[in-house]
């Protein structure tokens, strides 16, 4: 079976710095794939190339996704294909509710108005999937960092995620919250969601990853 994702000979240069040098990455369907390496090895840069943060044309090499050449010009392009990246710095609006965050920019509307009943029901179903019992109307700022990570994953599920990228997801979490997140990753894998995790914590990699790509100084 063909991989869901192939990144071939990816090179990315910033002024005076070659951040990626002929990097190759192949991710099988339904697996958890770890990308590891020291700080500055190019891990996050590679994921930004994949997700369209660095658009097609700003790097060399090619990306094959689901067997087709992919040239993402923006995050919106990659999200439309089911590729969702959760950065280490969470992209939630603290003063908005969980429900508002889950559907921000993708609001459920009827007759030109937001359908709050449907929004709340869908939010509740998504929160159940990630194991959160908090009410959809609760402001995100009332949640701890661990629960905010789960809200981010629920947000990805709301976008029909096929490839979920988690960049250092447990860096700021307690051991208990980390355990919850890793368990959820295995549950998502069982449900067929392909995942890429960037992490320095090798014990976590051993627990969840099926395969590993190591980067050093911008090279595979």
Helices and strands as residue ranges (DSSP letters): E 5-14, E 17-27, E 32-36, H 43-51, E 60-65, E 68-70, H 75-80, E 83-86, H 98-102, E 109-110, E 113-114, H 116-130, G 140-142, H 145-158, E 163-167, H 175-190, E 194-198, H 202-208, E 211-214
